[in-house]
């Protein structure tokens, strides 16, 4: 990747084509700036790395939305500051403010200019106007030439120099008002030498991989894959997904959930070995049962031995059945604390998915929390119901009846919390999740001005919704049938139902592609066709993974 390729071109490549090497280059260029700004504010290398991870995750998520004229270092700096402030506040709530303050006092104990300037630097930068801040960032944080600063700001070299000088004077005034006196030249030297320090080795590679993974799996803002990839995590695969790094779901809560996720991860690592051990134990029990049965037949004429062996057969059968009834997920959820962690992750996921509905209903904070709790409990109850249905080998009709009863209970709870109108809006919103998220997530692949892209997105969402309703009617399914396969838990409990839903979705995308010829370009149509194929592939994989995770351990 050449250094002469500008930031926005790289960002466009990533947003349009999913080019991970382009994003990795952006991380390489700007990680030192982000990490240094974060470290000054959070005063903890570990927290600074988490802030940097969050900032670049935000960049990956918003890659398709940044305006063409955006100066990326300025954007990253602002996001870093906001994220770092959030982290510090959260740490304070977790009673770590004293520790952070102590570290800050220790680091500020020297009398050098930089030691006095550093603690105030980011507040001083925040006080500057946007253009002044950008000028200082480019000139001293990234050590750009005045010509490069002028090009970025759309001005001449002389104008850029004046802008930088005035900005430095404003910084000096800010420091002076707080009892720190420093000369203009000394401040410029200190900024150039100290404002940006090298980030820890290997962090760039970690962030590049994690951020692009988060973008591929995190809900509602995924750039090129359909929402159901996200819902693999949101719905029921938190346990397995956490093992492969999907705990990045909500980067701004990394610190709060770090210990919980670490414990969950530690339990998941040996999961495969535990499952294999259970299978071996079941095999041993089967062999023992076979041997005892054979022996029982051989001594059937000896009553005492027969009764003894029959008792052993009963015990072995119970042991065999108990081993077979366990699922991989039950090994995890047996721990109340681990189950609590899973529920909190489900709550975070569903809160993100239904955030727009909460805004529409103008819910108060307390009511919003209750609504999110209701959604999380519904998911966890569904996991238990799926596990039991798979264990009992229920047929499709029985499974449909089980989940119909559960959904009716859920609607009654929503009505009690939000009222009849709230229930209606909840039902409509849930019914339109697939169509609305399809439009939002494919918007990054649309061309044209913002207004034209918005119009195309709306047309696409409408086409998906109308074709889905037609498909549901043709299949004899109700209009409020949840068409996002991973959110409709029947699809996990019943392989036949899952296949039916995938086929319905596949046919819908084919019809939408044909219909979209009236408002999408040939290139956009090709991308949407690929978009639909990925949606089917992602859902099929998610359903299979969840089904294996919740099914009893095979013989």
N, C-alpha and C positions, 0 to 999 in steps of 0.2 A: 504494500500500500504506500503510495508516494505521499510525501509531506506536502506537495503542492496541491493536492485535492482539498478543497475547502470543507469546513465542518458541515455545512448544510447539504452539500452534495453527498457526503457520506451518510448523513442522517436520512436523506431521501432514499438512498439505495437500501438502507436497512428497513425503512418503513414500507417501501414498495416491493422489494424482492426478498426481504428477510435475510439480507447478507450479513451474517454474523461477523465476518472479518471487518466489515465497515464499522460496525459498532465497537469491536475490539480496538480499532484504531482510535476512535473517539475517546474511549476509556484511557488508552495509552497517552493521548495528548493532554488530557485534562484531569487525570486522577490526582496528580500532585496538588493542583489548585484546590480541588474539592476536599481532599484529605487534610490538607494544611488548615483550611478555613474551619473545617469541622473540629480538628484537634484543638485549635485555639479556644473554641467555645465549650466543648464537652470535657476537655481536660482528661481524657481517657483514651488511650490507643484503641482499646477494644470497642468503645462506643464510637470513636471516630470512624473505624472501619464499617460499623453498622450504618452510620449516617451516610458514608460514601456509597455503600450498597444501596441504600434507599434512594439516594439522589439519582444514581444511574439506572435504577429500576424505573423511577419516574420518567427519566429521559427515554428509556426504551418504550414505555407505555405511551408517552405523548409524542413519539417521533413523528407521527403523521399529522400532528396538529400545530406544530410550531410554525410561525409565520416565516416566509422566505427571508425577510430581512433580519431575523433574530441573530444577535451576537451570542454565540453559544457560551463563551466563558462567563458573560454577564448573567445569562439565564441560570447556568449551573451554580454560580455564586449565590444568587438570590434563593434558589431552592435549598442549597446547603445551609444557608442561614436559618431559613424557616424550619427545616428538618432538625437542625441542631438545637434550636430553641425548644421544639417539641420534646426532644430527647431529654434535655436538661430539666424541663418541667416534669416530665414523667419520672425521672430519677428522683426529683424532689419529693414527689408523691410516694415514692417507695423508700423514703427516709434515707436517701443517699446524698442529700444536699450538703450535709456537714462534711462528708468525705470529699466531695468535689471541691467545696470551698477551701478545705484544708490543702488540697493539692494545688489549687490556684494560688493561694497565699505563698506556698513554698516556692512555686515557680516564679513568683513576682518579687522575690526577696532581694534580687540584685538591683544595683543602682544604674545599670546601663540604660541607654536610651531605649533600646529595643525592649528590655524588660519592663519599662514603664509604658511604652506604647502598645505592646502586644495585647494586654488585656482589654484595651479600649478600642482596638483597631476595627473590629467588626461592627461595633456600635457606631463608630465614626463613619465607616463606609456606608452603613445603612442610612445615615443622615444626609448623604450626598444625593443630588438629583441623579436620575437614571443615567443620563449621558455622561456626567462627571464620573460616576462610579465606573461605568464601562471604560472610560478613558484611563483611569488609574489601574483598573484590572489588567487591561491590555499592556499598558506601558511598564508597570512595575511588578505585577504579579506574574505575568507571562513574558515579560521582558521583550515586548514587541518594539520595533522601530517606530519613530514618529510617522513614517510613511504608512506603515501597516495600521497604525492607530487611525490615521486620517482616512484610509481606505475603508476601514470598518465603520467609521462614523459618517462617511460620505462627505468629508471635508478635506481641505488642503493640509500639507504638512505644518505650515505656520499656524493655521487655526487649531490643529490638533495640539501643537505645543502650548499655545495659550490656554486651551481647555485643560490640559494636564496641569499646567502651573497654577491656574485658578483653583483646581480641585485640591491640589496639595496644600495651598494656602487655607482652604476651608478645613482640611483635616487638621492643620496646625492650630487653627482657631478652636476647633473642637477639643483638642488635647489641652490647650492653654486654659480653657474654661474649667478644666478638671485638674488643674495644678501641674500639668506636664508640659514643660517647655522644651521644644526641639526645633532646630533650624531646618529650613526647607531642604537644603542639600543633604543634611544628615538624615532627614526623614526619607528622602528619595533613596538614599543608599541603603538604609535599613529595610525599606520595603523590598527593594530588588534582591537583597541578600537573604532576607529572612521570611518574607510573607509566604513563600511557597517552598516547602521542604519535600524531599523524596518520600513517597509513601512506602510502606513495608514491602519488601520483595515478595513477589507472587500474588499480591493483592489484586493487581490489574487482571490477571488471568482468572482469578476466582470471581471477581465482579463481572467480567464479561460473560462468563459461562452462566453464572447465577441469574444475571439480569435477563439474558436472552431466554433462559429457562422460565423465569417468572413471566415473561411476556408470552411465552408459548402456552402457559398454563393458568394464568390469572384472569379472573372473570372480567367481563364487559369492556375491557380495553385491549384485549388481544388483537394484534395487528393483522394477522393473516389467517388464523385458524378459527373455526366456528366456536361459538360459546360452549358447546358441549365438552370441549377439551377442558375448560375451566371447571365445568360442573362435575368432571370426574373427581375433582377434589371437593367441591362445595357439597355435593350430595352425600356420598358415602365412602369415599376411598381415602379419607384423611389418614387412617392408620398406615396403609401401604404407601401412600404418596409421601408422607413425611419422611420415609426411609430414603427417598431419592431426591430430596431437596425441595419439596414443594412447600415446606414450612415458610418460604419467603412470601406466602400469599399476601400478607399485609405488612409491608416493609416497615411501616411506622410503628408496628407493635412488636418488633423483633425482640427488643430488650425485655418487654413485659412477659413475653411467652417463651423466652430463651430457655429458662430452666425446665419448664414443662415440656417443651419440644425435645430437649436433650434427653430427658428421662424417657419420653416416648420412643425416641430414636434408639436408645440403648436397648429397649425392650424389643424393638422390631428387628434389630440386627440378627439375633439368634433365632428369629421366628422360624426360618426354613429348617434349621436343625431340629427345633422342637417338633415341628410337624412331622419330619421324617422319623423322629424318635417315637411319636405316637403311632405312626404307621407300622414301625417295627414291632412296637408293643402289641398292636392289634394282630399283626401277623403271628407273633409268638402265641398270643391267646388262641388264635384260630388253630394253630398247630397242636397246641396242648388240648384243645377241645376235641380235635380229630383223634388224637391218641387215646384220650380218656374214653371217647365213644367206642373206639375199637376194642379197648380193654373191657368196657362194659358188656359188649356183645359176647366177648370170650368167656366171661364169668357169670353170664346171665342165670346160670343154674345155682349160684351161691347167693342167697338172699342178702346176707349181711354185707357182702362186698358190693352187691348191686345197689343197695341203699346208699352206701358210702360214695360210690362212684357217681350215682345220680346227683348227690349233693354237690360234688365237685363240678359236674356238668353245669348245674344251675349257676354256681358262682362264676365259672368261666364265661358262660353266656352273658351274665350281667356285666362282667368286666369288658367283654368284647363290645357289647352294645354301648357301654359308657364311653369307651375310646372312640367308637364310630360316631357318636353324637356330637363330639367336639368339632368346632370349626377353627380355622386359623384366627379369625377375628375374636372369637370367644377367649382365646388365650391372652388377648390384649385387654379386652374390656372387663375381664374378671377383676382387674385392679380398679377400685373405685376412683382413685386419683387419676389414672390413665383415662378412664371413661370421662371424667370431668374435663380433662384437657381436650379430648376429642369433641365434646359438646361445645366447648368454648370456640373451637375452630369452626365447627359447623355454624355457630351463631355469627361469627365474623363473616363467614362466606355468605350466608343467607341475608345478613344485614346489607352487604354490598349489592346483592342481587335485587333486593327490594327497596333500596335507598330512594329511588325515584318515586315509588308509591308512597313512602312515608312523607315525602315532600308534598306530593299532591294532596294527601289527606291532612296536611298541616298538623301532624301529631306532635304533642308535647313530649319533652325528653323522657319523662317517666312512662308515658304511653308507648313511645318508640321502643324503649327497653323491654317492656312487656310483650310487644309484638315480636321483637327479635327472639325473646325467650320461647315464645310460642312456636316460631318457625324451627328453632333449634331442637326443641323437644319433639316436634313432629318428625324431623329427620332421624333422631335417635330411636324413637319408637318404631319407625319404619325399618331401621336396621334390624331390630329385634324381631320384627314380624317377618322379614325376609328370611332371616336365619332359621326361624321356626318352620316356615313354609318349606324351605329346602330340606330341612331335616325330616319333616313329615311326608315329603314327596307329594305335596298337594297338586292337583291338576289345575289347569288354567281357570276353569269356572270357579273352583273354590278360592283360588288366589284373588280373582276379581271381586268375589263377594267379601273377602277379608279386607281388602284395601278400600272397597266402597264404604264399608262401615267406618273404617278409620278416617277417610276423607270427610264423611258426613260429620263425624265428631269434631274434626279440625274446623270445618266451616261453622259449626255451632259456637266453637270457642272464639273464632274471629268475629262472628256477629256479636257475641257478648262483649268483646273488647272494643270493636270499632263501630258497632251499630249496623243496621241493615244496609245503609248506603256504603259504608266501609266494606262490608262483605261483597257487595256487588262490584266495587272497584277492585277489590283483591282478586275476585274470580276473573274479571276481565283482564287484569294485569297479568295474572298467571297464564291465562290462555294465550296472550300475545307475546310471551317472553321470547319464543323462538323467532318470531317475525321481527320484533324490535331489535333484538341482539344481532340478528343476521344483518340488518341494515347498518347498525352502528359499527359492527366489526368489519364489514366489507367496505365501509366508507373510505378507508385509507387506500383502497385500490381504485377508487373512482377518479376521474380526471375532470378538469374544468375549474372555474372559479368556485368560491365557497358556496355561493347561492345555488349554482348548478349542481354541485355535489350533494348539497342538502336535499334538493328536489329529487335527484336520482335515488338517494338513500330512502326517502319517504316512499317513492314509487316501488322500490324493491321490497320494502317492509310490507307495503300494502299487497303486493303481488303474492308474497309468501303467505300472508295471513289468509287471503282469499282462496288460494290454491289448497292450503291446509284444510280449510273448512269444507271445501268441495270434496277433498279426499276422505275426510272423516265421515261426511254424509254418505259417500259411496260405500264405505266400509261398515256402515251401520253403527258408528261410534258417536257418542254425545259430543256436542260442539265445545264443551269445556274439557275434553280429554287432553291431558298434558302431552304434547307432542315432542317435548324435549326428552329423548329416551332415558337419560340418566336421572332426570327428575321424576320420572314416572316409575315408581318402585316395583310395579307389576313386571316390568321388563327384566328386572334382576331376578325376581322370584320365579319367573317362568321363561324358559328359553324360547318357547313357541310364541309367546306374546312379544318378547324382545325382537324376534325375527320379523314379526308382523309390523312392529313400530318402525324398524329400520327400513323395511320395504316401503312403508308409507312415506317416510321421510325422503327416501331416495327418489321415488316417483314424483314427489312434490318439487324437489329441486330440478328435476328434469323439465317439468312443466313450467316452472318459473323461468328457467333459462330460455326456453322457447318464447315465453311471453315477454321477456326482457329485451328481446331484439328490437322492440319499439322504442326503447329509451337508453339502452347501453350501447357503447361502441363494440366493434368486433373484438378488440383487445380485452375490454372489460368483460364481455361475455365469456371469453376463454378462461379468464381468471375466475369468474364466478362458477363456471363448470368445475374447475379444479377445487374451488372452495367447497362445493357441495360434496365432491368425492372425499375430501379430507374429513368433512363432517361425519359422513357415514363410517369411515374407517376409525375415526376417533371414538365414536359412540360404540361401535362393535367391540373395540378393544376394552373400553371402559366397562361395558356390561359383562364381558367375559371375566375381566379381572375381579370385579365385585362379586360375581357369582362364585368364583373359586374361593375368594376370601371368606365368604359367608357360608359356603356349603360345608356339610360334615366331611371330615377327612375320609378320602376314598380308601377302599380296600387295597 
